[in-house]
Amino acid sequence: MVPLPARFSFAARTNYARMKDMQASPPPLWRAAATAAALVVTLGLPSERTAAQPPLPEEVRSRVSAASGTISGTADAVFKLWIEKPVSGRPNCVFSGTLRLDQGRQTLSVGEVTAGTFCGAINQYVVGRLFESSEPVGTFLSRFDLTVLGEKLVDDDRYYLVQGKARDPNNNPRGLIVWIDYDRGLVIDGTLQYTWGRVDVEQRYSLMHGIWVLTEQVLHSTRFDASLKAEYTNFRFASP
């Protein structure tokens, strides 16, 4: 045993005695846990909650932008529209054409349309405006002030619920709330809020040549009781 120096104060001797008692009989588990927690606070070490903080909105947008901005090539596109009927029934209109992708920016050329004035108008004013010339997803999200509202795990992938308010109130859509697969940088589903109503969106992806590619979209408008389904197949990727 090493003797205490004579200059040790009474408090030091008392603490030394306590340390010897702790060595002889370890403290209960709850005391050890409390001590560890106190050390985390005192030393400023990162706790589990700190490590699990959600990403900043700009980090989410950057993930989505990076994932979609690498895709270039073409694909076959088919659009089907249902009005006041379930999607399991026969569609009112069918459109087919070619989708071109250039680093996330898409351009649609419709070649065939179901005959009739109604389907022709839908092609011009709905399909055309929504899909013929669309900006990259990351650029689209930059038009909104984003807020991360919540999170969940899906097959070990981190999903974040993101709400957006249009920076320019005169733009459409005026707002959105979507689930984003943060690990893969994909917009999964959500709602777009327009001046005339809302559009619910679901999107599905497939892994091709190491890239997650959008292969199916389903848009539904409650106001018009209409559903539009887009399917993309036969991808031809541009050489790097």
C-alpha positions in Angstrom: 0.0 0.0 0.0 1.3 3.5 -0.9 1.0 5.9 2.1 -0.8 9.3 1.5 1.5 12.3 1.5 1.3 14.4 4.6 0.2 17.5 2.6 -3.0 15.7 1.6 -6.1 17.5 3.0 -8.8 15.9 5.0 -11.1 16.0 1.9 -8.4 14.3 -0.2 -8.0 11.6 2.4 -11.7 11.0 2.5 -11.9 10.7 -1.3 -9.0 8.3 -1.3 -10.8 6.2 1.3 -13.9 6.2 -0.9 -11.9 5.1 -3.9 -10.5 2.2 -1.9 -14.1 1.2 -0.9 -15.1 1.3 -4.6 -12.3 -1.0 -5.5 -13.3 -3.4 -2.8 -17.0 -3.4 -3.7 -18.0 -2.1 -7.2 -21.0 0.3 -7.3 -24.4 -1.0 -8.5 -25.1 -1.0 -12.2 -27.4 2.0 -12.1 -24.7 4.1 -10.4 -22.2 3.2 -13.1 -24.7 4.2 -15.8 -25.3 7.5 -14.0 -21.6 8.1 -13.7 -21.1 7.4 -17.4 -24.0 9.8 -18.4 -22.4 12.5 -16.2 -19.1 12.1 -17.9 -20.8 12.4 -21.3 -22.3 15.8 -20.2 -19.1 17.0 -18.4 -16.7 16.1 -21.2 -18.9 17.1 -24.0 -18.8 13.7 -25.7 -21.4 13.0 -28.4 -24.4 11.1 -27.1 -26.6 8.7 -29.0 -29.3 11.4 -29.5 -26.8 13.8 -31.0 -25.5 11.2 -33.4 -29.1 10.5 -34.5 -30.1 14.1 -35.3 -31.8 14.4 -38.7 -29.9 16.0 -41.6 -30.3 19.6 -42.5 -32.8 20.4 -45.3 -30.0 21.4 -47.7 -28.3 18.0 -47.0 -31.4 16.2 -48.0 -31.8 18.2 -51.2 -28.1 17.6 -52.1 -28.6 13.8 -51.7 -31.6 13.9 -54.0 -29.8 16.1 -56.5 -26.7 13.9 -56.6 -28.7 10.7 -57.1 -30.8 12.0 -60.0 -28.1 14.2 -61.6 -26.0 11.3 -62.9 -28.7 9.7 -65.1 -28.6 10.3 -68.9 -30.2 8.2 -71.6 -33.6 7.3 -73.0 -36.5 5.1 -72.1 -39.9 4.0 -73.4 -42.8 5.7 -71.7 -46.4 4.8 -71.3 -49.0 7.0 -69.6 -52.5 5.8 -68.6 -55.3 8.0 -67.3 -58.4 7.0 -65.4 -61.3 9.3 -64.7 -63.8 8.4 -62.1 -62.9 4.8 -62.1 -60.3 2.5 -60.3 -56.9 1.9 -61.9 -57.8 -1.8 -62.2 -60.3 -0.9 -64.9 -59.7 0.1 -68.5 -58.1 3.6 -68.8 -59.8 6.4 -70.5 -56.7 7.5 -72.3 -53.3 5.9 -73.2 -50.2 7.9 -74.3 -46.9 6.4 -75.4 -43.6 7.9 -76.4 -39.9 8.4 -75.5 -38.4 9.8 -72.4 -35.0 11.5 -72.6 -32.9 12.1 -69.6 -29.9 14.5 -69.5 -28.3 14.5 -66.0 -31.7 14.4 -64.3 -33.5 16.8 -66.7 -36.3 14.9 -68.6 -37.9 15.6 -71.9 -40.9 13.6 -73.1 -41.9 13.1 -76.8 -45.4 11.6 -77.1 -45.9 9.6 -80.3 -49.2 7.8 -79.9 -52.4 9.0 -78.2 -55.8 7.4 -77.8 -58.1 8.8 -80.5 -60.5 11.6 -79.6 -60.7 15.2 -78.6 -60.7 14.6 -74.9 -57.5 12.5 -74.9 -55.8 15.0 -77.3 -56.6 17.8 -74.8 -55.3 15.8 -71.9 -52.1 15.1 -73.8 -51.6 18.8 -74.5 -52.6 20.4 -71.2 -51.9 17.6 -68.6 -49.2 15.2 -69.8 -47.4 17.8 -71.8 -47.2 20.3 -68.9 -46.3 17.8 -66.3 -43.7 15.7 -68.2 -42.6 17.2 -71.6 -39.9 19.4 -70.0 -39.2 18.8 -66.4 -36.3 20.2 -64.3 -34.1 17.9 -62.2 -35.6 16.9 -58.8 -32.9 18.7 -56.9 -33.6 21.9 -58.8 -37.3 21.5 -58.2 -36.7 21.1 -54.4 -34.6 24.2 -54.3 -37.8 26.2 -55.1 -39.0 25.5 -51.6 -38.1 26.3 -48.0 -37.7 22.8 -46.6 -38.2 21.5 -43.1 -37.4 18.0 -41.9 -40.5 16.9 -39.8 -39.8 13.3 -39.0 -38.0 10.0 -39.8 -38.5 6.3 -40.0 -36.5 3.2 -41.0 -37.5 1.1 -44.0 -35.3 -2.0 -44.6 -32.5 -0.2 -42.7 -32.8 2.8 -45.0 -33.3 6.2 -43.4 -36.5 7.9 -44.6 -37.2 11.6 -43.7 -40.5 13.4 -43.9 -39.8 16.8 -45.6 -42.2 19.7 -45.9 -41.7 22.5 -48.4 -43.2 25.9 -48.8 -42.7 27.7 -52.1 -40.3 30.6 -52.0 -42.4 32.4 -54.5 -46.1 32.2 -53.5 -47.1 32.7 -57.1 -45.5 29.5 -58.3 -47.1 26.1 -58.6 -47.0 23.8 -56.7 -47.3 26.1 -53.6 -46.2 23.4 -51.2 -45.3 19.8 -50.7 -44.8 17.1 -48.1 -42.9 14.0 -49.1 -41.0 11.0 -47.8 -37.4 10.9 -49.0 -35.1 7.9 -48.9 -32.1 9.7 -47.6 -29.6 6.8 -48.1 -30.5 6.4 -51.8 -31.5 10.0 -52.5 -35.0 9.1 -53.8 -38.4 10.8 -53.4 -40.7 8.0 -52.5 -44.2 9.4 -52.1 -46.0 12.5 -50.8 -48.4 15.3 -51.7 -48.0 18.4 -54.0 -50.3 21.3 -53.1 -51.5 23.5 -56.1 -53.7 26.5 -56.1 -56.6 24.4 -57.5 -56.0 21.3 -55.2 -53.7 18.6 -54.2 -52.0 15.8 -56.1 -50.9 12.6 -54.3 -47.7 11.0 -55.7 -46.2 7.5 -55.4 -42.9 6.6 -57.1 -41.1 3.3 -57.6 -37.5 2.6 -58.6 -35.3 -0.2 -59.9 -31.6 -0.6 -59.6 -29.9 -0.7 -63.0 -26.2 -0.6 -63.7 -25.6 0.6 -60.1 -28.1 3.5 -60.5 -31.6 3.8 -58.9 -33.9 4.6 -61.8 -37.5 5.8 -61.6 -39.7 3.2 -63.3 -43.2 4.0 -62.2 -45.2 7.0 -61.0 -48.8 7.2 -59.9 -50.5 10.6 -59.5 -54.0 11.0 -58.1 -56.2 14.1 -57.9 -59.0 13.8 -55.4 -60.7 16.9 -56.8 -61.0 15.5 -60.3 -61.2 11.9 -59.2 -58.4 11.1 -61.7 -55.3 8.9 -61.6 -52.4 9.1 -64.0 -49.9 6.2 -64.1 -46.5 6.5 -65.9 -44.3 3.5 -66.6 -40.7 3.7 -67.9 -39.1 0.7 -69.5 -36.3 -0.4 -71.9 -33.7 2.1 -70.6 -30.8 2.9 -72.8 -28.1 4.7 -70.8 -25.7 7.1 -72.4 -22.0 6.1 -72.3 -20.1 8.0 -69.6 
